[in-house]
Amino acid sequence: MLKRALACAALFALAATVPARAQDVVRLGNLKFAHYGAISYMKEIAPKFGLKIDERQFAKGADIYPAMAVDQIDIAASGGDGAVAARGNGVKLLVVAGFANGGVRILKRPDLPAKTAADLKGLKVATVRGGTQDLMLLAELDKHGMTWSERPGKDVQLTYFNNYADLNQALAQKYVDVICQSEPQSTQAISAGWGVELVKPYDTPIGIPYRPLVMTEKMYNEKPEVAAKVLKLFVAATKAFIDDPALAEKYVREQVFKGQLSSQDFRDGMANASYTYDMPAGHMQTTSDYMVKYGLGKMVSPPKSDAEWVKTDLLDKAKAELKTN
C-alpha cells in the first residue's frame, strides 16, 4: 500500500510539472466605444476556446492598421473606412464578420437654429479624421449638395480632431458649431447639455454603417485552426451580449468605461447602435466607392469588389455550430 501511495504521489508530482497546452495568443486592436463592447468581452471568455486575447486599444481605427501592417495585430475592430483604406494601401487583411452597426450622430450647439443637415451651410463642422463619422458626414453634406473644405470659402468649413473626447469639448466650448460623433460620446454630449441631435446620417446611399471585424491574411491562411477558434469566440461573445443586455451594459460600463458611463447614457447610446454578426453583401464595396469619391484614405489601389477580401466562411461555420441567426 505504501509503495502504491508513493507511486501515485510521484505520478501526480510529475503531472504537475508538465505544462498545460499553451493557449494561442491573438493580438486584438480595438476602440473604446459602447458598440465595440462585445469585442472587448472576447478576452474574458477566450480560455474556453483555447485562446488568449491580448487587447490593445487605439484612439481611432486608422491608427490600428499600421500596427497590423508590421505584424503587431492579428485581428481588429474598426469602422469600414479604416479597413478599406488599409486594404487599399497594401495591408493584407480580410473582413471576416460585421460586429456592430449604427453608432453615428450629428449634433449641433443647442443655441443654433439649424433643424436639419440642409441647414449646415455657413457653419463650422468637426469630426475625427479617418473614422466612420468622417465618411458619414461627407455623404450627408453631399446629399444636400454642399461643398466643404478645411479652409474658409466653401459651404461648410471642416475641422478635424485626433480623438472623440475632444469633439465634445469643442462643441461645449463653442469652438465649433456642429460635430459628427460616435457612441456613447454623442449621447454624453446630449445629456450634458452641450449638443442637440440634428440627424442620424443613415439616409445616404451608404445606409447604416457596419463595422467590420478584420483578420490578417497571414492568420487566415497560415493558422486556419486558430482563425476558426477566433470566429467561434467572436460569435459566442456577441451572442452573450445580444441575449443578455444586462451583461452587455454591466461589462461596458464597468470594464470598458471604468464607471465613467451612466446607465442611461449606455442605453441611449445603444439605441443608436446594435451588436451584430454579419457584414451585409456589398456594404464594404459601397464604403470603398464613396471613399474614392470623396478622396478619403489616399488609397494606392482601392478594393474593386467584396469578393477579393470579404471572407465569411469561418463566420458561417461558427454561427451554425453555435446555432445563431
Secondary structure by P-SEA (a helix, b strand, c coil): caaaaaaaaaaaaaaaaccccccbbbbbbbbbccccccccccccccccccbbbbccccccaaaaaaaaaacccccccccaaaaaaaaaaccccccccccccccbbbbcccccccccccccccbbbbbbcccaaaaaaaaaaaaacccccccccccbbbbbbccaaaaaaaaaacccccccccaaaaaaaaaacccccccccccccccbbbbbbccccccccccaaaaaaaaaaaaaaaaaaaacaaaaaaaaacccccccccaaaaaaaaaabbbbcccccaaaaaaaaaaaaacccccccccccccccccaaaaaaaaaaaccc
